[in-house]
Amino acid sequence: MIKFLRYLGLGLLSTFLTATPGLGAERISFFYPPFGEFYLPVDSLETFAKEGKIDEDFSFYASRATPQQLAQLRDLLQQRFNLTPTLVSQITYSPIGERVVQQLGKLLLTESRNNGFYAIRASLILAAADQEGLTVVNLLRKFPSNTIRVDFTEGLRIVEELSQLLEKKDEVVAFIQKEAIAQAANSTIDFSQQPDLRSPGKFRWQKTSLELNDIRRDRRLPIDIYLPTTQNSELKTPPFPLIVISHGLASDRSTFVYLAEHLASYGFAVAVLEHPGSNAERIQLYFAGLAGPPDAAEFINRPLDIKYLLNELERLEKSDPTLQGKLNFQQVGAIGQSFGGYTVLTLAGAKINFEQLRQDCNPNNSFFNLSLFLQCQATELPLRNYQLQDDRIKAIIAINPVDSSILGQGGVSQIKVPVMLVAGSQDIFAPPVFEQIRPFTWLSGSNKYLALIENATHFSAIAESTPENSVLPVPSALLGPDRAAVYSYLKALSVAFLETHLLNRPEYRSYLQPSYGTFISKEPLNLSILQSLSAVQLNQVWNGSNPQSTKPPNPQPTATPP
């Protein structure tokens, strides 16, 4: 624990430095009562970054770090972040960016001990515009005061709180893994003798692209449809069951091509759309200064996009020779990732929970759950009872969904159709305990599944994009281990889940058991599958030494975790 805190302490310093710009900062000040104030000259950091030398001023801090931590810090100090001033400006002036910088400004203060919000934003932009580019040292040099004051007491509190949250998360993950292994031990199924659902099915398919135009909402929706052909229809004949896939923020319809093709090979028609208000193209235009930021209306428009898509496909299915007689609107499923996960949850019956949003989006809360920066945008919506459910959708898979506050228990518990939630243990953008594991306990239906992938991140399920198609460069550490294993899990689980609950084929139910997760697991991305987890069990694991407590994990703790 102490070693971990020391590591986080240096990481906190690194974070301070990374986000701390400078127009002329000469030193960093740490006030740590009762010991007083400590200073670190910026020149000392620059010398360490360029030459690897530790001078007398820096030695006080360097002596408290391991060689590995110092090497990591130097790498960070030397790194140039290839971000244009326009991009930095757009991000930091966006509602989400302003909230992030405002939170950071509580720790990084100006020389007069005021919130560093404006200084941070200005120096980030100035550093990005400078010939040397956006580097840590250049950020410090652009800070508009001689001293950058760090609220070290608050910083240590955050480090301690964050370390506790991470430990609790690890305990929850370990508990789920243990439960899944114990349940798998009772299985007598030999999956090596069963069909491998990770491999392609027997159907050939054809891809058709079209663009729908919802004139009423001024939304143009690019669509790719993967349609099985009838030559190999041994088990399924037209009309084929229909699956809709919804991408996450800043993604597009290429994100889940691998999954769409796989489902089509098993006889599912798959429609993959783009949400024009939050797709990659819109975010790229926004970062280039050519469009405004995604607004709160996207929480409503996304599910309405899918409703419109289904309406139009029903119309086209009656007249378009390519689609005529091919789509079964009595068997419709939906799959979504991240923002798309929220989208399919609302289509399945979850309603926006404005009361939960009001409680969780207090500006005084510390946002350890980064997804709240997105979810809290929904507080800008008019207070209405939005009708987003679509009764045509009979089963959903939500991958890394964001839902803890915008839907909350009151919203998620209204879902009655079969649901699979997929979580990654190292997802920092939609933290698994807050956004998938705890919401899993809120589901009231009997046909529910939790798939937890150890070491997977928020990006593990997403198809790799080429550099030119990438909206933002994502550090390799956030991409996680080789994603091929995660792709194979989602291929198999989606076929099994949809065959079981959309087509009522009980022979596929065995693939949804914990023993199948154990069978196909590959290190380091171990897969655990659970069909039940109670709020009481989760709370007992979370509260540890106080198992009688019924207080659930809080999405955005303000002091110590419950």
N, C-alpha and C positions, 0 to 999 in steps of 0.2 A: 504494500500500500504506500509506504513512504517513498519507495523508489518510483512508483507510478506518479505520485504527487510531484516529485522533483522533476520528472519528465514533463508533466503537464505545466509545471512552473516555467520551465524554459520554453515550452510551446506557447504559453501565454505571452511571455516576453517577445517571442518571435511574431505572434499575432499582432501584438501592439506595434511592433516595428513595421510589419508588413502593411498595416493599414494607417500608418502615421506619416502623412506627408510633411514637407517642409519648405517654406520660402526662405528660411534662415535659421532654423533650429540648430543650436550649438550643443545642447545637452538634453538629456532625458532625466526627469526628476521623479524619484519614487519616495513618497511619504509613507512611512511605516511606523505608526505609533506602537510602543512608546520609544522606539529607537531613533526617531527623528527622520531627517530627509537624506536621501542618498542620490548621487548624481552619476550619470554616465555620459561622457562627452561623445558626440556624434563622430568626431575625428577618430576616436578609439575604435568604433565599429567599422569605419571606412578603412582604417589600417588593417584591421583583422580580415575584412572582406577581400581586400586587394593583395595583401602580402601574407596573410595567415599569422601575423604577429600579434601577441597579446601584450599590450603595454600595461603600465602600472595601474592605470584607472580601470581597465577592463579585467585585470587579474582577479579582483575581488569577486566579480560575478562568475568568471570563467572557472575559478577553483571549485565552484559549487555545481558544476556540470560535468558529465562524463565526456570522454573523448568523442564518442559517437554523437552525443548531443551537440557538441561544439562543431563537429563536421557538418551536421545537418544545418546548424545555424549559419555557417559560412556559405554553404550551398544556397541557402535562402537569400542571404545578403547579396550574393553574386548574380542571382537569377534576374533576368530582364523579362518583364511581363509584356507580351506583345499585344497591347490594347491601345487603340487610338483614343485621342482626347474626346472625340465625338462619342465613341462607345462608352467611355467612362462617365461622360456627362449625362448621357441618356440613362444609364443605370442609376447613377446617384441622384438624379432628379426625378426618377420614377417613384411612385408611392411605396413600393416594396424597398427600393434602394434607400429612400429617405428614412424609413423605419430602421433599416440595418445600421446606417450611419449614425442615426440618433442614439441607438443603443450603444454603439461603439463610443460615441461621444461622452457617455457617462463615465467611461474609464479613462479616456484620453482627453485631458483638459487643457485649456489654454493657459497661458502664464498667469492670467487673472483668476484661474480656477473655475472658469465657466465651461459648460458643455462644449466639447470640441467639434460639434457637428459641422459648422460652416468652415472651420479651418481644415478639417479632414477632407471635406468635399472639394474645396478649392485646391488644396495641395495635390490631391489625386489627379485632378484634371491638369494642373500645371506640370506635374511630373510626366504624365503621359505625352504632353505636348513638347517636352524638352528633348534636345538632341540625344541625350543619354538614355531617354526612355524611362519607363516606369520600373525603377528599381527601389529597393528598400532605402538605400542611402540617399537617393535622389528625392524620395518622398520626404525624408527627414529634412533635407536641405530646402524644401519648398514650404515647410510649415511656417505660417505667418507669425512666429514669435521666437524669441531666443531659446525658450524652454518649453518642452513638452512635459506636462505634468501627468503622471500616471497615478490614478487612485489605487494604490497598491493593496489597501485593505479590501476594497471592493473586488479587486482582481483575485486576491487569494480566496475570498468567499466564493467567487464564481468557479475557480479551479476546484475547490473542495466540493461544491455542489455538483459540478459536472462529473467529477470522479465518482461521486456516490451514485449518480444516475447511470453512469456506464457500468458500474459494478452491479447495480440492480438489474440492468438490462441483461448482462451476462448471466446472472442467476436465473432470470426468466427463460432465456434461451436454453441454458443447461437443463432446466426442469422440463421444458417441452421435448428436448432431445431424449431425456431419460424416459419420459412417458411413452414416447413413440417407440423406443427400443424395447421397452417392457411389453407393450402391446404387440409388437412385431414378433416377439419370441413365442407367442401363442399360435402363430399362423402355421398352417400345414401346406400352404400353397407353394408349389415349385414353379416360380415364374420363368425359370429357364426353359420350361416346356410350354410356356404360353406365348402367343404372338407378341412380338416386340413393338409396342406402340410408339417407340421412338423412331422406328423406321417408317419410310413412306408407305401409304396405303396403295391399293390396287387401282384407284381411279386416275385416269388422265384428266386434265383440266385445261381450260382456256381462260385467258385474261382479257377482260374488256374494260376500257376506260371511258368515262363520260364526265360531264360537268353539269350539275344541277344548279338551278338559279331560283332561290327563294326570293322573289321580288318583294314580298311583304316585309321581309326583314333585311333586305339588301345583302344577302349572303350567297356567294357562289361556292359551291361545294364540289371539289374534285373527288371523283370516286373511282376506285379500281374494284372490279368484280371478278372473282376467281370462281369459275363455273365448271363443275365436273361434266365430263362428256358421258354419253350413254353407252359407249362401246363396252365398258367394263362394269356395268351396273348389276353385279351379282347379288348384292345385298340391298342396295338402295336403287330405286327408280324415281324418275322425276314425278312430282316436284321435290327438289332437294331441300333439306332443312337449311335455314339461313342464319349465318353468324355475322354480326357487325363488330368491327374493331375500331376503338377510339384511342387515338394517340395522346401522349402527354403534352405539357407545355413546351413549346419550341421544338416539337417533333413534326413528322409528316407521315404520309401513308406508306413510306418505305420502311418505317420503324419495325413493323412486324410482318414483313414479306415472308420471312421464313415460316411463321406460324400460319399465315393465310394459305400458303402453298401446301403445307402439311395437312391442314384441315380439308382442303379441297381434294387431296389425294385419298381421303377417307369418305368422300361423298358429301361433304358439306359445301354449300354455296357460301362464299365469304365476300362481304362488302366492306372495303376499307375506305374510310373517308378522311378528309382533312377539315379541321375546324378553322375557318379563315381568320377568326379573331385571336387565335393563340397558337397558330402553327409556326413552323420554322420561317417561312417567308415573311409573315407579319412581324416576327421578332427581329429578323434581319433588317427589315425596313425601319423598324423602330430604333434599333441600335445605330442605323445610318442617319437618323434624324429626319426620315421621310414619312413617318407615321407616328401616331400617338401610342402610348403604352396600352397593353390589354386592360380593359376596364372590367368593373364588377359584373356588367351584363353578361360576360362570358360564362358565368356560373349558370345562367339561364339559357343562353343561346346554344351551349354545347348539347344538352339533352334535346333541345328543340331541333337541332341539326339532325339528330338521329331519328326523331319522330318524322321530320320532313323527308328524310331519306327513305324510310319505310313506306310512307304514303306514296312517294313518287315511284318506288319500285313496284308497289301494288298496281299502280296505274300502268306502268310500262310493261308489266308482266302480262297484261291483257292485250297489248298491241305490238310490242317490239318482238320481231321474230327470234332474236337472240335469246330473249328471256321468257318468251311465251311458254307457259306451262312448266317452267323450270324451278320456281321458288315456292316454298311451302311457308306461308305466313302463319300457320298454326304451330310451327316449330321454329321459333326465333330465339337465338341466344346472343349475348353481348359480352365482349371482352374489352377491358380498358386498363391503361397503365397510368399511374400517378394522377394527373388531372383527369385523364380518361377513366381512371378507377372511380373517382368521384362521379363522373358522368354516368357510368353504368349503374352505380348504386342508386342514384336518383331515378333512373329509368325503371329500376326494380322496385321502387316504392319509398325510398328514403326521402324525407322532406327536409328542407333547409331549416335549421334550428337557430332562430335569431336570438333566443334567450341564452343559449349556450355561447354563441358568438359574443354577446354583450359581456358575459362573465369572463371569457378567455382573452378578449382583445383589449384588455386594459393596458394602456401604454406603460404602466409601472411594472408590468410583468416582465420577467427576463425570458426571452424567447429562445430557450434551448431547443424547442421544437421548431426547426426552420420552416416547416410547412405552414405554420401559423402566419408567416408573412404573406403567404398567398391566401390562406383561408380568410384572414381578417379583412381582405378587400371586400368580401361579401357584406360587410357592415354598411357599405355605401348603397346597397340595393334598397329600393322602396320596400317597406314592410308589407308583404302580401303572402297569401297562401298559394304559392306557385304550384301549378299542377304539371309536374314533370314526369310522372310515371307513365309508362306505356305498357298496357296489358298484353300486348303481343309478345313481349319479352318474357320468356319462361325460365331462363337460367342465366346466371352471370358469373364471370371470373374477373375479379378486381386485383390487379398486380400493383403493389406499392401504392395503394390508394391514399388520398388525403381526405380525412372525414371526421376526425375527432371532435372538432369544434363546429364546423359548418353543418354537419349532420348531427353529431353527438349521439348519445344513447337514445334520445327521443326520436331521432330520425332513423338511425340504423335499425332499431327494433321493429320498425314498421314493415321491413322487407319480409315477404312471405315465400318468395321463390327460392330454389336452391342457389347457394352462394359458395364460391371458393375464393378465399383471400390468400394472396401470395405475398410473403414478406422476405426481406433480406436482412440478416442480422447486423450488417454494417451500413445500413441505409441511414445517412445523416440528414437527408432532405425530407423523408417521410418516416421518422423513427418507428421501428417495428412495434415496440410496446404500445406507444400512444396511438399509432395510426392503423395497425392491423390486428395485433394480438388482443388488446383490450376491446376494440370494436367487435372482434370475433365473439367475445362473451356476451355482447349485446344482441346478437342475432337470435331471434326467437324461433326460427324454423328448425326442423329436425334434420334437414338435408343441408348441412354446412360443413365446410372443410377449411382447415388452416394448413397451408404449405409453407414451411419455414426453411429457407436456404441459408446455411451457415456461410459467413464471409461474403455473401452477395451484397452488392450495393444498389443504389437507386438506378444505376445504369446497366446492371448485369443482364436484364431481360431485353434490352434494346439492341437492335442490330447495329453493328459498327457502321459509322458514317465516314465518308471520305473527308479529308481536311477542308476541301472547298465547300462541302455541304454542311459543315459544322457551324452552328450559330456561335458557340463559345468554345474555346479550347478547354477540354476537361482534363485535369491532371490524371496521370495513370493510376495514382493511388485511389482516386475516386471511381475508377472504372472497375476495380477489383480484379480477381483472378480471371483466367481464360473463361470466356462466357459460353463456350460450346456446351458445357455440361448443363448450364441453366437453360439454354435453348432446348436441349433434349428433354429436360424435365417438363417444360411447358408444353412441348409437343405431345408427350405421352399423357400428361394430366388433363390437358384440354380435350383430347379425344375421349379419354375415359369418362370425364365429367359430363361431357355433352352427350355421349352415347347413352350414359346411364340416366341422366335427368331430363334430357330434351327428347330422346327417342325411346325412353323406357326399355332399355336393353340391360337387364340385371346381370348378364354375364360379364359386363365391364366393371361392375361395382368392386370387384376384388382389387382392381388397379388403384382404387382410392383408399386403400387400407395402409396403415403405417408400415406393414411389412413390404409393400411395394416401394415405398420411399427408401427403406433400408437396402432393398435389392439393387436399385439403380443409382444409389449415392456414389459420388466420386469425390475423393479428397481434392482440395480443401473445401469444396462446395457441397457439404453433406446436406441431404434432403430429409426433413422430418414432416410427417403428415399426421394430423390429429383431426378426429371427427367431433371431439368434445373437449371443452375446457370451460370450467365455471368461473364466475367472478370471484367466488370464495377461494378457489385454488390459486388464482392469479394474485389476489390480495395477500394470501398467506406467504407466497413466495416473495412478493414485493416488500412486505412489512417485516419479514425475517423474524427478528426476536420478539415481535409483537403480533403473533399469528391471530389473535382474537380481534384485531382491528379490522374493520370493514371499509376503511377509507381507501378508495382506489387511487392508482397513480394519477397525478395531475399533469395535464398536457404541457403546462408552462409554469413550473414551480417558481416561487418567488423567494424562498428561503432554502429550507432543506426538503428533500423529497419525503413524501408521506411514508 
